[in-house]
């Protein structure tokens, strides 16, 4: 993590005073250190993202819908980002339908935002990390668009105040999401996206498939292609080699999607 050091140093150099450049470097380093710690904490949360309560999920998607609608229009990017979060939370098809309904509830005039966020604070009273995750997931949706408008930022900050998220932590969360978004648009991000698409293709699934559908496809393909399943027919060496290759491909594809989507 080094963007804080770069930005801080450049800001200091802009003053034409060397000491301000040194100060900018130091402050940027402090930001990067906090950013890295926050990033590691979210990596640890990844395996537990599907363990939040239904009250948490309801409030999350209601608030998402409210934020997405505040500028008057819910974009395709916001809808796509919300769908991806449904998958990462491991929602079943019926839970996805409820989440969509909650999203629509949040878009309605008069939605009680503050009351809803206070409920989040109640159900996650003992977990500051869970409250930070709530804000992070909101940011993933609203930052799916190219620009964050003033009204949206104002509402997100109101959420942060209710959840005891300070300005520095909020800045770290926003920087993390923007860094991930920038990576996805880079050549390395393109290559990563191609690997993910390949994983879906290997399992014969689409990104819109539920976690349960992906698990079923993995088990079906492993049952079909594993070398042990064809051993009784005395297959040729080439057939065994192909079965081993296909088994490795299916297992690798599933492990990638399992990590990306927090499949339990």
C-alpha positions as CSV (number, residue, x, y, z in Angstrom):
1,X,0.0,0.0,0.0
2,X,1.8,3.2,-1.2
3,X,-0.7,5.6,-2.6
4,X,-0.9,7.6,0.6
5,X,2.9,8.2,0.5
6,X,2.8,9.2,-3.2
7,X,-0.1,11.7,-2.8
8,X,1.3,13.1,0.5
9,X,4.7,13.7,-1.0
10,X,3.4,15.3,-4.1
11,X,1.1,17.6,-2.1
12,X,4.1,18.6,0.0
13,X,6.3,19.3,-3.0
14,X,3.6,21.5,-4.5
15,X,4.3,24.0,-1.6
16,X,8.0,24.2,-2.8
17,X,9.1,23.6,0.8
18,X,11.1,20.4,1.4
19,X,9.9,20.0,5.0
20,X,6.3,19.9,3.8
21,X,7.3,17.1,1.4
22,X,8.8,15.2,4.3
23,X,5.7,15.8,6.3
24,X,3.5,14.7,3.5
25,X,5.5,11.5,3.1
26,X,5.1,10.8,6.8
27,X,1.4,11.4,6.9
28,X,1.0,9.3,3.7
29,X,2.9,6.5,5.4
30,X,0.5,6.6,8.4
31,X,-2.5,6.5,6.1
32,X,-1.0,3.5,4.1
33,X,-0.3,1.7,7.3
34,X,-3.9,2.1,8.5
35,X,-5.2,1.2,5.1
36,X,-3.1,-2.0,5.0
37,X,-4.4,-3.0,8.5
38,X,-7.9,-2.3,7.4
39,X,-7.4,-4.4,4.2
40,X,-6.0,-7.3,6.2
41,X,-9.0,-7.2,8.6
42,X,-11.4,-7.4,5.7
43,X,-9.5,-10.3,4.2
44,X,-10.1,-12.1,7.5
45,X,-13.8,-11.2,7.4
46,X,-14.1,-12.7,3.9
47,X,-14.8,-16.3,5.1
48,X,-17.4,-14.9,7.6
49,X,-19.3,-12.6,5.4
50,X,-22.2,-15.0,5.0
51,X,-22.7,-15.3,8.8
52,X,-24.5,-12.0,9.4
53,X,-28.0,-11.9,10.6
54,X,-31.1,-11.4,8.5
55,X,-31.8,-8.1,10.3
56,X,-28.3,-6.9,9.1
57,X,-29.0,-8.1,5.5
58,X,-32.4,-6.4,5.4
59,X,-31.0,-3.1,6.6
60,X,-28.1,-3.4,4.2
61,X,-30.2,-3.8,1.1
62,X,-32.8,-1.3,2.1
63,X,-30.0,1.3,2.7
64,X,-28.4,0.3,-0.6
65,X,-31.6,1.0,-2.4
66,X,-32.0,4.3,-0.7
67,X,-28.5,5.4,-1.6
68,X,-28.8,4.2,-5.2
69,X,-32.1,6.2,-5.7
70,X,-31.0,9.4,-4.0
71,X,-29.7,10.9,-7.3
72,X,-33.1,10.0,-8.9
73,X,-32.0,7.0,-10.9
74,X,-30.6,3.5,-10.0
75,X,-27.9,2.7,-12.5
76,X,-27.1,-0.7,-14.1
77,X,-23.7,-0.6,-12.4
78,X,-25.4,-0.2,-8.9
79,X,-27.8,-3.1,-9.6
80,X,-24.9,-5.3,-10.8
81,X,-22.8,-4.5,-7.7
82,X,-25.8,-5.2,-5.4
83,X,-26.3,-8.6,-7.1
84,X,-22.7,-9.5,-6.6
85,X,-23.0,-8.8,-2.9
86,X,-26.0,-11.1,-2.7
87,X,-23.9,-13.8,-4.1
88,X,-21.0,-13.1,-1.8
89,X,-23.4,-13.2,1.2
90,X,-24.4,-16.7,0.0
91,X,-28.1,-15.9,-0.3
92,X,-30.4,-18.6,-1.5
93,X,-32.8,-17.9,-4.4
94,X,-35.6,-17.1,-2.0
95,X,-33.3,-14.9,0.1
96,X,-32.2,-13.1,-3.1
97,X,-35.9,-12.4,-3.9
98,X,-36.3,-10.9,-0.4
99,X,-33.1,-8.8,-0.8
100,X,-34.4,-7.4,-4.1
101,X,-37.7,-6.5,-2.3
102,X,-35.7,-4.8,0.5
103,X,-33.7,-2.9,-2.1
104,X,-36.9,-1.6,-3.6
105,X,-38.3,-0.7,-0.1
106,X,-35.3,1.6,0.4
107,X,-36.0,3.4,-2.9
108,X,-39.5,4.6,-1.6
109,X,-40.1,8.1,-0.5
110,X,-40.0,8.5,3.3
111,X,-37.6,5.6,3.9
112,X,-36.5,5.8,7.6
113,X,-32.7,5.8,7.1
114,X,-31.6,6.8,10.6
115,X,-34.0,4.4,12.3
116,X,-32.7,1.6,10.0
117,X,-29.0,2.3,10.7
118,X,-29.7,2.4,14.4
119,X,-31.1,-1.1,14.1
120,X,-27.8,-2.1,12.4
121,X,-25.9,-0.6,15.3
122,X,-28.1,-2.6,17.7
123,X,-27.6,-6.0,16.0
124,X,-23.8,-5.4,15.5
125,X,-23.2,-3.6,18.9
126,X,-20.3,-6.0,19.8
127,X,-18.6,-5.9,16.3
128,X,-17.0,-2.8,15.0
129,X,-15.7,-4.8,12.1
130,X,-19.2,-5.8,11.1
131,X,-20.3,-2.1,11.2
132,X,-17.3,-1.2,9.0
133,X,-18.3,-4.1,6.7
134,X,-21.7,-2.6,6.4
135,X,-20.3,0.7,5.2
136,X,-17.8,-1.0,2.9
137,X,-20.6,-3.0,1.1
138,X,-22.6,0.2,0.7
139,X,-19.6,1.9,-0.9
140,X,-19.1,-1.0,-3.3
141,X,-22.5,-0.2,-4.7
142,X,-22.4,3.6,-4.8
143,X,-18.9,3.7,-6.1
144,X,-19.8,1.3,-8.9
145,X,-20.7,4.4,-10.9
146,X,-18.0,6.8,-12.2
147,X,-18.8,9.6,-9.8
148,X,-20.1,9.9,-6.2
149,X,-22.5,12.8,-6.0
150,X,-22.8,15.3,-3.1
151,X,-26.1,14.0,-1.8
152,X,-24.8,10.4,-1.8
153,X,-21.7,11.3,0.1
154,X,-23.7,13.2,2.6
155,X,-26.0,10.3,3.2
156,X,-23.1,7.8,3.5
157,X,-21.5,10.1,6.1
158,X,-24.8,10.2,8.0
159,X,-24.6,6.4,8.1
160,X,-21.0,6.5,9.3
161,X,-21.9,8.9,12.2
162,X,-24.6,6.5,13.4
163,X,-22.2,3.5,13.2
164,X,-19.3,5.3,14.9
165,X,-17.1,5.2,11.7
166,X,-14.7,8.2,11.8
167,X,-13.5,10.2,8.8
168,X,-10.1,8.5,8.7
169,X,-11.6,5.0,8.6
170,X,-14.2,6.1,6.1
171,X,-11.4,7.5,3.9
172,X,-9.5,4.2,4.2
173,X,-12.6,2.3,3.2
174,X,-13.3,4.5,0.2
175,X,-9.6,4.3,-0.9
176,X,-9.8,0.5,-0.7
177,X,-12.8,0.3,-2.9
178,X,-11.4,2.8,-5.4
179,X,-8.1,0.9,-5.5
180,X,-9.9,-2.3,-6.2
181,X,-11.9,-0.6,-8.9
182,X,-8.8,0.8,-10.5
183,X,-7.2,-2.7,-10.4
184,X,-10.2,-4.2,-12.3
185,X,-9.6,-1.6,-15.1
186,X,-5.9,-2.3,-15.4
187,X,-4.2,-5.0,-17.6
188,X,-3.7,-7.1,-14.5
189,X,-7.4,-6.7,-13.6
190,X,-8.4,-7.7,-17.1
191,X,-6.3,-10.9,-16.8
192,X,-7.8,-11.6,-13.4
193,X,-11.3,-11.1,-14.8
194,X,-10.4,-13.5,-17.6
195,X,-9.4,-16.1,-15.0
196,X,-12.7,-15.7,-13.2
197,X,-14.6,-16.1,-16.5
198,X,-12.6,-19.2,-17.2
199,X,-13.5,-20.6,-13.8
200,X,-17.2,-20.1,-14.5
201,X,-16.8,-21.7,-17.9
202,X,-15.0,-24.7,-16.4
203,X,-18.0,-25.4,-14.2
204,X,-20.5,-24.6,-17.0
205,X,-22.0,-21.8,-14.9
206,X,-22.7,-18.1,-15.3
207,X,-21.8,-15.3,-12.9
208,X,-25.5,-15.0,-12.1
209,X,-25.6,-18.5,-10.7
210,X,-26.2,-18.9,-6.9
211,X,-23.6,-20.3,-4.6
212,X,-25.7,-23.4,-4.2
213,X,-25.9,-23.9,-7.9
214,X,-22.1,-23.6,-8.2
215,X,-21.6,-26.1,-5.4
216,X,-23.9,-28.6,-7.1
217,X,-22.1,-28.2,-10.5
218,X,-18.8,-28.8,-8.8
219,X,-20.0,-32.0,-7.1
220,X,-21.6,-33.2,-10.3
221,X,-18.5,-32.6,-12.4
222,X,-16.1,-34.1,-9.8
223,X,-18.4,-37.2,-9.6
224,X,-18.3,-37.4,-13.4
225,X,-14.6,-36.7,-14.2
226,X,-12.6,-38.0,-11.2
227,X,-10.2,-40.8,-12.3
228,X,-11.5,-43.1,-9.6
229,X,-14.9,-43.0,-11.2
230,X,-13.6,-44.5,-14.4
231,X,-11.1,-46.9,-13.0
232,X,-13.5,-49.9,-13.2
233,X,-13.6,-49.8,-17.0
234,X,-9.8,-50.2,-17.4
235,X,-9.4,-47.0,-19.4
236,X,-6.4,-46.2,-21.6
237,X,-3.6,-44.0,-20.2
238,X,-4.8,-41.1,-22.3
239,X,-8.3,-41.3,-20.9
240,X,-6.9,-41.4,-17.3
241,X,-4.7,-38.4,-18.1
242,X,-7.6,-36.4,-19.4
243,X,-9.7,-37.3,-16.4
244,X,-6.9,-36.1,-14.1
245,X,-6.6,-32.8,-16.1
246,X,-10.3,-32.2,-16.0
247,X,-10.4,-32.9,-12.3
248,X,-7.6,-30.4,-11.6
249,X,-9.4,-27.9,-13.8
250,X,-12.8,-28.3,-12.0
251,X,-11.2,-28.3,-8.5
252,X,-9.1,-25.2,-9.3
253,X,-12.1,-23.3,-10.8
254,X,-14.3,-24.1,-7.8
255,X,-11.6,-23.1,-5.3
256,X,-11.2,-19.7,-7.1
257,X,-15.0,-19.0,-7.0
258,X,-15.3,-20.3,-3.5
259,X,-12.8,-17.7,-2.3
260,X,-14.2,-14.9,-4.5
261,X,-17.8,-15.5,-3.5
262,X,-17.2,-16.7,0.1
263,X,-18.9,-20.0,-0.6
264,X,-19.2,-22.0,2.6
